[in-house]
Amino acid sequence: MLLPQRLHAVIHLQCSKRPAGAGQWRMTRNTLVSTESTRRPKATPAALVTLATALALAGCAAPANGSGPAQASNRAPAPAPATAATPAAAVPSPPQPGASPLAPTAAQAAALAKGSDADHIAGFAVWNSAFQSQALQAGIRPDTVRNVLATAQWQPRVVELDRAQPEFTRTPWAYLDSAVSPQRVAQGQAKLAEHSAALQSASARYGVPATVITAIWGMESNYGSNFGTFRTVDALATLAFEGRRRAWAQNELLAALRIIDQGDIAADRMIGSWAGAMGHTQFLPSVFLRHAVDADGDGHRDIWGSAPDVAASTAAFLVGEGWRRGESWGTEVQLPAGFDHARTELSVRQSAVQWAAEGVQTMDGRPLPALEAASILAPAGARGPAFLVGHNFRTLLRYNNAVTYALGVAQLSQQIDGGAPIIAAWPRDLPALSRDEVLALQVALNERGFDTGTPDGVLGPATRAGLRRYQQSEGLVADGYATADLLARLRGAATPAAPGTAPTAAPAR
Ligand SMILES: [Ca+2]
C-alpha cells in the first residue's frame, strides 16, 4: 500500500486471543513513521498564506487557535446521540440537511480539494478550528476537543477512497465466491469454536444464532483480521471537511468524540475503515452509541478488543433493528414454470404458505420455512438461483443495505452451521457490465420511455423497474437483470434470435 506523503503513521493492529480462554484479544500496535514525525502540520509561511486564503474561502472569522477550552462554559445542551438516517453499521448514511454554518460549503471544500496538499492542510485546519467550537457547544469535553479533535489529521487517502468508483459492476456470484469462500467458512467454524463462550452467551441473551453473529464478524472484518487502519477521528474529520457528505460526517464525528468522552475507548485505539466504520463489527459511531454492549463487564464497550463485547454488540444491533428469535432468514427455492419474475423484489411480500400455494418449493422437498411477509429474490435474474427471504433477512440489510451482502451473511452462517451451499447454478457466462455500460443502459431505457431515474451507472430498484417494463414490452422474461445482450438490443444491435434474450428462450431463463 502506498503511504500518502502526509500520512504520518499507519497503525497496524493484530488481534490474538489470550491463551487462557479469557475471551479477550490482545492488541499489538506497530507504528510506521513515514516522512514526518509530528502529528500537527507545521505552520510554514506558505501554509499561513494559504490558510488566509482558505479563511476567506470558508467565510470564517479568524479562528483563535486553542479556543476550545475557553468556550467550555458556553455549552448548549448536548444533542441526542447522532441519528443517522440509515442505521446500517457498515455503510455511510445518505447526506443530511442542516449543515453547520461554521464549516466551508461543499463548493468551497471542493475548490480547496483541487488545490495542493498545503491547501488541503490549511483548509482542514480552518475547518477543524471552527468545528472545535461546534463540538464544545454539542457538549464534548474540552479535554477531548483539545487532545483529540484539535490534533486530527487530514488524510488524503480517505478522500481518494471516498471518490473511487469501480469501473465494473460486480456480479452476485463473484461477490459471493469471495465473501463465502470455503476458507472463510472453515475459518468461521474455527472462530465459532474458539470464541464459543462469547458467541453462545450473546446468542442466548439476544436470540440471534451464534453462526449468524460469526458470519457478520467474518463479512465485516474477516473475523477481526482486517477492520481498517484509519483513526476514526481522522477519517471522519477528513470526510467532514471534504464536504461531499459533510453533515453526515460531522454527525458521526461528534458521536465518535462522545464515545471517547464516555471512556469506552482511547482515541488512539479507535481504529476502523476509511469510511468511519469501527472495529471488529464495523459500527459507525452513531450505531455504537445506540447498540454497543459491555458484555464482559469491565465498564467499557470495546468492539476493538473484547470478544464478548463484539459478539453481544453485533447481536444487540440486529435485535434493535427487529431480529426475531427463532425465525429463519429464508431458504433457496425452486420457482414453478411460468413464474412472473417481475415479482422478484423485496417490495413484493406474502406468506410462505401463499408462495407454496403458487408452487414455490425448497430445493430438497422439505416444507418452506414459516415466514409471514416473505419475498422471492433472484439476484442474477431468471437464470440464477432464487431465494425465499423473510423478516430477519431484511434485518440483515440494516447492517449493509445490499441484497448480496445479506445473502452472504445468510449463506456464510448456514455453511458455518454445516448447511449446504447454494445449489442452483449462477449464469457465469454473463459478463459483468462496466459502469459505462450501465449508464448507457439507463440512458437508452430513459430515451425509450422506460424511466430509470437519473442515470448514475449504478444498478438499483429504479433501473430494474425500467428494465422490467422494457423486457415486458419486448415479450421477454421480466427479471430486471441487466445484461450485455439487453444493452445491445436496446441499442438496436441485437439479433432477434440472440440466445437468452428472445421470448422463445424464456423457459431456459
Ligand atoms: Ca467490555
Residues whose N, C-alpha, C, O or C-beta is under 5 A from the ligand:
A	BS01	CA	D294 A295 D296 G297 D298 G299 H300 R301 D302 S306 D309
